[in-house]
Amino acid sequence: MKVGDAATRILCGLPMQLTVTAVDDLFIYCGPWKFDKDTGAEVDEELDWGVAGTGSYLTKEIKDVTQPNSTP
């Protein structure tokens, strides 16, 4: 993924449309959210989320956020 790409954050099975705002060697950033570059797992130190356990993940698959569980 690169800056400007559209991505979907999946949280509790629900999609949230995001835009990639930065990428470094380890992480993909979408605004205030940080995701592991290899697995897509959300990394949040305050919640103790990371590759070993997370509450959301990032996917490049674009989902219609107006229709939960839909695919284009």
Backbone as XML, in Angstrom:
<?xml version="1.0"?>
<chain id="A" units="angstrom">
  <residue number="1" name="MET">
    <atom name="N" x="0.837" y="-1.178" z="0.000"/>
    <atom name="CA" x="0.000" y="0.000" z="0.000"/>
    <atom name="C" x="0.879" y="1.237" z="0.000"/>
  </residue>
  <residue number="2" name="LYS">
    <atom name="N" x="0.310" y="2.300" z="-0.541"/>
    <atom name="CA" x="1.057" y="3.552" z="-0.583"/>
    <atom name="C" x="0.138" y="4.697" z="-0.176"/>
  </residue>
  <residue number="3" name="VAL">
    <atom name="N" x="0.730" y="5.832" z="0.137"/>
    <atom name="CA" x="-0.035" y="7.006" z="0.549"/>
    <atom name="C" x="-1.082" y="7.334" z="-0.520"/>
  </residue>
  <residue number="4" name="GLY">
    <atom name="N" x="-2.296" y="7.571" z="-0.051"/>
    <atom name="CA" x="-3.408" y="7.889" z="-0.944"/>
    <atom name="C" x="-4.279" y="6.698" z="-1.292"/>
  </residue>
  <residue number="5" name="ASP">
    <atom name="N" x="-3.783" y="5.472" z="-1.077"/>
    <atom name="CA" x="-4.585" y="4.284" z="-1.365"/>
    <atom name="C" x="-5.790" y="4.218" z="-0.438"/>
  </residue>
  <residue number="6" name="ALA">
    <atom name="N" x="-6.884" y="3.702" z="-0.947"/>
    <atom name="CA" x="-8.054" y="3.422" z="-0.123"/>
    <atom name="C" x="-7.868" y="2.058" z="0.523"/>
  </residue>
  <residue number="7" name="ALA">
    <atom name="N" x="-8.349" y="1.933" z="1.742"/>
    <atom name="CA" x="-8.280" y="0.669" z="2.472"/>
    <atom name="C" x="-9.508" y="0.575" z="3.361"/>
  </residue>
  <residue number="8" name="THR">
    <atom name="N" x="-9.757" y="-0.603" z="3.871"/>
    <atom name="CA" x="-10.894" y="-0.820" z="4.746"/>
    <atom name="C" x="-10.410" y="-1.376" z="6.071"/>
  </residue>
  <residue number="9" name="ARG">
    <atom name="N" x="-10.828" y="-0.739" z="7.148"/>
    <atom name="CA" x="-10.566" y="-1.229" z="8.501"/>
    <atom name="C" x="-11.783" y="-2.054" z="8.908"/>
  </residue>
  <residue number="10" name="ILE">
    <atom name="N" x="-11.547" y="-3.276" z="9.360"/>
    <atom name="CA" x="-12.623" y="-4.140" z="9.828"/>
    <atom name="C" x="-12.561" y="-4.178" z="11.349"/>
  </residue>
  <residue number="11" name="LEU">
    <atom name="N" x="-13.637" y="-3.725" z="11.989"/>
    <atom name="CA" x="-13.748" y="-3.698" z="13.444"/>
    <atom name="C" x="-15.086" y="-4.311" z="13.809"/>
  </residue>
  <residue number="12" name="CYS">
    <atom name="N" x="-15.068" y="-5.401" z="14.551"/>
    <atom name="CA" x="-16.300" y="-6.117" z="14.927"/>
    <atom name="C" x="-17.097" y="-6.522" z="13.694"/>
  </residue>
  <residue number="13" name="GLY">
    <atom name="N" x="-16.397" y="-6.856" z="12.626"/>
    <atom name="CA" x="-17.044" y="-7.293" z="11.403"/>
    <atom name="C" x="-17.589" y="-6.172" z="10.541"/>
  </residue>
  <residue number="14" name="LEU">
    <atom name="N" x="-17.478" y="-4.935" z="10.991"/>
    <atom name="CA" x="-18.005" y="-3.799" z="10.241"/>
    <atom name="C" x="-16.883" y="-3.042" z="9.537"/>
  </residue>
  <residue number="15" name="PRO">
    <atom name="N" x="-17.097" y="-2.680" z="8.270"/>
    <atom name="CA" x="-16.066" y="-1.973" z="7.519"/>
    <atom name="C" x="-16.073" y="-0.471" z="7.786"/>
  </residue>
  <residue number="16" name="MET">
    <atom name="N" x="-14.887" y="0.117" z="7.744"/>
    <atom name="CA" x="-14.716" y="1.561" z="7.874"/>
    <atom name="C" x="-13.736" y="1.983" z="6.795"/>
  </residue>
  <residue number="17" name="GLN">
    <atom name="N" x="-14.177" y="2.834" z="5.888"/>
    <atom name="CA" x="-13.330" y="3.278" z="4.782"/>
    <atom name="C" x="-12.263" y="4.242" z="5.284"/>
  </residue>
  <residue number="18" name="LEU">
    <atom name="N" x="-11.003" y="3.968" z="4.930"/>
    <atom name="CA" x="-9.872" y="4.799" z="5.333"/>
    <atom name="C" x="-9.004" y="5.120" z="4.123"/>
  </residue>
  <residue number="19" name="THR">
    <atom name="N" x="-8.130" y="6.098" z="4.298"/>
    <atom name="CA" x="-7.129" y="6.440" z="3.296"/>
    <atom name="C" x="-5.762" y="6.334" z="3.944"/>
  </residue>
  <residue number="20" name="VAL">
    <atom name="N" x="-4.821" y="5.707" z="3.257"/>
    <atom name="CA" x="-3.460" y="5.578" z="3.761"/>
    <atom name="C" x="-2.811" y="6.961" z="3.768"/>
  </residue>
  <residue number="21" name="THR">
    <atom name="N" x="-2.305" y="7.371" z="4.945"/>
    <atom name="CA" x="-1.697" y="8.694" z="5.076"/>
    <atom name="C" x="-0.179" y="8.641" z="5.181"/>
  </residue>
  <residue number="22" name="ALA">
    <atom name="N" x="0.375" y="7.489" z="5.551"/>
    <atom name="CA" x="1.832" y="7.335" z="5.632"/>
    <atom name="C" x="2.165" y="5.849" z="5.674"/>
  </residue>
  <residue number="23" name="VAL">
    <atom name="N" x="3.379" y="5.532" z="5.241"/>
    <atom name="CA" x="3.882" y="4.153" z="5.281"/>
    <atom name="C" x="5.352" y="4.227" z="5.654"/>
  </residue>
  <residue number="24" name="ASP">
    <atom name="N" x="5.777" y="3.351" z="6.590"/>
    <atom name="CA" x="7.203" y="3.241" z="6.886"/>
    <atom name="C" x="7.601" y="1.774" z="6.799"/>
  </residue>
  <residue number="25" name="ASP">
    <atom name="N" x="8.771" y="1.423" z="7.295"/>
    <atom name="CA" x="9.252" y="0.041" z="7.180"/>
    <atom name="C" x="8.373" y="-0.969" z="7.913"/>
  </residue>
  <residue number="26" name="LEU">
    <atom name="N" x="7.709" y="-0.555" z="8.993"/>
    <atom name="CA" x="6.935" y="-1.489" z="9.814"/>
    <atom name="C" x="5.429" y="-1.285" z="9.767"/>
  </residue>
  <residue number="27" name="PHE">
    <atom name="N" x="4.975" y="-0.059" z="9.510"/>
    <atom name="CA" x="3.560" y="0.244" z="9.693"/>
    <atom name="C" x="2.939" y="0.978" z="8.511"/>
  </residue>
  <residue number="28" name="ILE">
    <atom name="N" x="1.619" y="0.818" z="8.426"/>
    <atom name="CA" x="0.768" y="1.587" z="7.525"/>
    <atom name="C" x="-0.091" y="2.469" z="8.418"/>
  </residue>
  <residue number="29" name="TYR">
    <atom name="N" x="-0.119" y="3.756" z="8.135"/>
    <atom name="CA" x="-0.881" y="4.705" z="8.943"/>
    <atom name="C" x="-2.079" y="5.207" z="8.133"/>
  </residue>
  <residue number="30" name="CYS">
    <atom name="N" x="-3.207" y="5.250" z="8.793"/>
    <atom name="CA" x="-4.430" y="5.793" z="8.202"/>
    <atom name="C" x="-4.986" y="6.782" z="9.216"/>
  </residue>
  <residue number="31" name="GLY">
    <atom name="N" x="-4.592" y="8.054" z="9.066"/>
    <atom name="CA" x="-4.979" y="9.040" z="10.067"/>
    <atom name="C" x="-4.431" y="8.630" z="11.420"/>
  </residue>
  <residue number="32" name="PRO">
    <atom name="N" x="-5.300" y="8.532" z="12.448"/>
    <atom name="CA" x="-4.820" y="8.208" z="13.795"/>
    <atom name="C" x="-4.554" y="6.713" z="14.030"/>
  </residue>
  <residue number="33" name="TRP">
    <atom name="N" x="-4.842" y="5.865" z="13.051"/>
    <atom name="CA" x="-4.693" y="4.427" z="13.231"/>
    <atom name="C" x="-3.392" y="3.929" z="12.623"/>
  </residue>
  <residue number="34" name="LYS">
    <atom name="N" x="-2.789" y="2.915" z="13.272"/>
    <atom name="CA" x="-1.526" y="2.327" z="12.835"/>
    <atom name="C" x="-1.738" y="0.824" z="12.681"/>
  </residue>
  <residue number="35" name="PHE">
    <atom name="N" x="-1.271" y="0.269" z="11.566"/>
    <atom name="CA" x="-1.457" y="-1.145" z="11.261"/>
    <atom name="C" x="-0.121" y="-1.787" z="10.906"/>
  </residue>
  <residue number="36" name="ASP">
    <atom name="N" x="0.058" y="-3.035" z="11.339"/>
    <atom name="CA" x="1.261" y="-3.789" z="11.006"/>
    <atom name="C" x="1.321" y="-3.982" z="9.497"/>
  </residue>
  <residue number="37" name="LYS">
    <atom name="N" x="2.451" y="-3.661" z="8.909"/>
    <atom name="CA" x="2.602" y="-3.717" z="7.453"/>
    <atom name="C" x="2.493" y="-5.140" z="6.912"/>
  </residue>
  <residue number="38" name="ASP">
    <atom name="N" x="2.942" y="-6.135" z="7.666"/>
    <atom name="CA" x="2.917" y="-7.519" z="7.188"/>
    <atom name="C" x="1.560" y="-8.197" z="7.363"/>
  </residue>
  <residue number="39" name="THR">
    <atom name="N" x="0.881" y="-7.940" z="8.475"/>
    <atom name="CA" x="-0.342" y="-8.685" z="8.785"/>
    <atom name="C" x="-1.622" y="-7.867" z="8.655"/>
  </residue>
  <residue number="40" name="GLY">
    <atom name="N" x="-1.520" y="-6.535" z="8.695"/>
    <atom name="CA" x="-2.705" y="-5.685" z="8.668"/>
    <atom name="C" x="-3.330" y="-5.487" z="10.034"/>
  </residue>
  <residue number="41" name="ALA">
    <atom name="N" x="-2.777" y="-6.120" z="11.077"/>
    <atom name="CA" x="-3.325" y="-5.993" z="12.427"/>
    <atom name="C" x="-3.158" y="-4.567" z="12.942"/>
  </residue>
  <residue number="42" name="GLU">
    <atom name="N" x="-4.210" y="-4.036" z="13.582"/>
    <atom name="CA" x="-4.088" y="-2.709" z="14.186"/>
    <atom name="C" x="-3.142" y="-2.780" z="15.377"/>
  </residue>
  <residue number="43" name="VAL">
    <atom name="N" x="-2.285" y="-1.799" z="15.498"/>
    <atom name="CA" x="-1.344" y="-1.706" z="16.610"/>
    <atom name="C" x="-1.761" y="-0.500" z="17.445"/>
  </residue>
  <residue number="44" name="ASP">
    <atom name="N" x="-2.079" y="-0.755" z="18.709"/>
    <atom name="CA" x="-2.463" y="0.314" z="19.631"/>
    <atom name="C" x="-1.863" y="-0.026" z="20.986"/>
  </residue>
  <residue number="45" name="GLU">
    <atom name="N" x="-0.801" y="0.674" z="21.323"/>
    <atom name="CA" x="-0.084" y="0.386" z="22.564"/>
    <atom name="C" x="-0.966" y="0.596" z="23.796"/>
  </residue>
  <residue number="46" name="GLU">
    <atom name="N" x="-1.854" y="1.571" z="23.771"/>
    <atom name="CA" x="-2.732" y="1.835" z="24.920"/>
    <atom name="C" x="-3.698" y="0.682" z="25.184"/>
  </residue>
  <residue number="47" name="LEU">
    <atom name="N" x="-4.118" y="0.004" z="24.118"/>
    <atom name="CA" x="-5.034" y="-1.133" z="24.259"/>
    <atom name="C" x="-4.299" y="-2.469" z="24.279"/>
  </residue>
  <residue number="48" name="ASP">
    <atom name="N" x="-2.971" y="-2.430" z="24.156"/>
    <atom name="CA" x="-2.141" y="-3.627" z="24.080"/>
    <atom name="C" x="-2.495" y="-4.474" z="22.857"/>
  </residue>
  <residue number="49" name="TRP">
    <atom name="N" x="-2.827" y="-3.801" z="21.751"/>
    <atom name="CA" x="-3.123" y="-4.475" z="20.493"/>
    <atom name="C" x="-1.878" y="-4.520" z="19.648"/>
  </residue>
  <residue number="50" name="GLY">
    <atom name="N" x="-1.716" y="-5.631" z="18.952"/>
    <atom name="CA" x="-0.596" y="-5.798" z="18.042"/>
    <atom name="C" x="-0.789" y="-7.074" z="17.258"/>
  </residue>
  <residue number="51" name="VAL">
    <atom name="N" x="0.280" y="-7.580" z="16.706"/>
    <atom name="CA" x="0.201" y="-8.781" z="15.874"/>
    <atom name="C" x="-0.322" y="-9.976" z="16.669"/>
  </residue>
  <residue number="52" name="ALA">
    <atom name="N" x="0.045" y="-10.088" z="17.941"/>
    <atom name="CA" x="-0.375" y="-11.229" z="18.761"/>
    <atom name="C" x="-1.850" y="-11.169" z="19.143"/>
  </residue>
  <residue number="53" name="GLY">
    <atom name="N" x="-2.448" y="-10.012" z="19.082"/>
    <atom name="CA" x="-3.864" y="-9.862" z="19.412"/>
    <atom name="C" x="-4.318" y="-8.445" z="19.114"/>
  </residue>
  <residue number="54" name="THR">
    <atom name="N" x="-5.405" y="-8.323" z="18.371"/>
    <atom name="CA" x="-5.876" y="-7.009" z="17.969"/>
    <atom name="C" x="-7.388" y="-6.994" z="17.875"/>
  </residue>
  <residue number="55" name="GLY">
    <atom name="N" x="-7.948" y="-5.813" z="17.830"/>
    <atom name="CA" x="-9.399" y="-5.677" z="17.725"/>
    <atom name="C" x="-9.859" y="-5.304" z="16.331"/>
  </residue>
  <residue number="56" name="SER">
    <atom name="N" x="-8.926" y="-4.953" z="15.461"/>
    <atom name="CA" x="-9.301" y="-4.627" z="14.090"/>
    <atom name="C" x="-8.131" y="-4.922" z="13.167"/>
  </residue>
  <residue number="57" name="TYR">
    <atom name="N" x="-8.428" y="-4.941" z="11.884"/>
    <atom name="CA" x="-7.377" y="-5.171" z="10.906"/>
    <atom name="C" x="-7.677" y="-4.374" z="9.650"/>
  </residue>
  <residue number="58" name="LEU">
    <atom name="N" x="-6.661" y="-4.173" z="8.867"/>
    <atom name="CA" x="-6.736" y="-3.394" z="7.643"/>
    <atom name="C" x="-6.707" y="-4.329" z="6.453"/>
  </residue>
  <residue number="59" name="THR">
    <atom name="N" x="-7.535" y="-4.036" z="5.470"/>
    <atom name="CA" x="-7.535" y="-4.800" z="4.234"/>
    <atom name="C" x="-7.601" y="-3.831" z="3.070"/>
  </residue>
  <residue number="60" name="LYS">
    <atom name="N" x="-6.995" y="-4.193" z="1.969"/>
    <atom name="CA" x="-7.047" y="-3.344" z="0.782"/>
    <atom name="C" x="-8.384" y="-3.523" z="0.062"/>
  </residue>
  <residue number="61" name="GLU">
    <atom name="N" x="-9.070" y="-4.619" z="0.351"/>
    <atom name="CA" x="-10.387" y="-4.839" z="-0.249"/>
    <atom name="C" x="-11.302" y="-3.686" z="0.143"/>
  </residue>
  <residue number="62" name="ILE">
    <atom name="N" x="-11.945" y="-3.090" z="-0.836"/>
    <atom name="CA" x="-12.835" y="-1.962" z="-0.585"/>
    <atom name="C" x="-14.247" y="-2.498" z="-0.414"/>
  </residue>
  <residue number="63" name="LYS">
    <atom name="N" x="-14.865" y="-2.138" z="0.692"/>
    <atom name="CA" x="-16.236" y="-2.567" z="0.961"/>
    <atom name="C" x="-17.146" y="-1.361" z="0.953"/>
  </residue>
  <residue number="64" name="ASP">
    <atom name="N" x="-18.375" y="-1.567" z="0.551"/>
    <atom name="CA" x="-19.380" y="-0.502" z="0.579"/>
    <atom name="C" x="-19.751" y="-0.273" z="2.030"/>
  </residue>
  <residue number="65" name="VAL">
    <atom name="N" x="-19.322" y="0.855" z="2.602"/>
    <atom name="CA" x="-19.551" y="1.100" z="4.020"/>
    <atom name="C" x="-21.017" y="1.426" z="4.322"/>
  </residue>
  <residue number="66" name="THR">
    <atom name="N" x="-21.827" y="1.609" z="3.309"/>
    <atom name="CA" x="-23.258" y="1.844" z="3.550"/>
    <atom name="C" x="-24.022" y="0.541" z="3.681"/>
  </residue>
  <residue number="67" name="GLN">
    <atom name="N" x="-23.414" y="-0.546" z="3.256"/>
    <atom name="CA" x="-24.040" y="-1.862" z="3.308"/>
    <atom name="C" x="-23.103" y="-2.832" z="4.032"/>
  </residue>
  <residue number="68" name="PRO">
    <atom name="N" x="-23.210" y="-2.973" z="5.359"/>
    <atom name="CA" x="-22.318" y="-3.900" z="6.062"/>
    <atom name="C" x="-22.346" y="-5.287" z="5.438"/>
  </residue>
  <residue number="69" name="ASN">
    <atom name="N" x="-21.170" y="-5.900" z="5.393"/>
    <atom name="CA" x="-20.992" y="-7.249" z="4.858"/>
    <atom name="C" x="-21.157" y="-7.327" z="3.348"/>
  </residue>
  <residue number="70" name="SER">
    <atom name="N" x="-21.128" y="-6.192" z="2.633"/>
    <atom name="CA" x="-21.231" y="-6.240" z="1.182"/>
    <atom name="C" x="-19.851" y="-6.195" z="0.565"/>
  </residue>
  <residue number="71" name="THR">
    <atom name="N" x="-19.746" y="-6.687" z="-0.642"/>
    <atom name="CA" x="-18.508" y="-6.590" z="-1.397"/>
    <atom name="C" x="-18.851" y="-6.015" z="-2.755"/>
  </residue>
  <residue number="72" name="PRO">
    <atom name="N" x="-17.943" y="-5.296" z="-3.381"/>
    <atom name="CA" x="-18.219" y="-4.677" z="-4.675"/>
    <atom name="C" x="-18.311" y="-5.690" z="-5.781"/>
  </residue>
</chain>
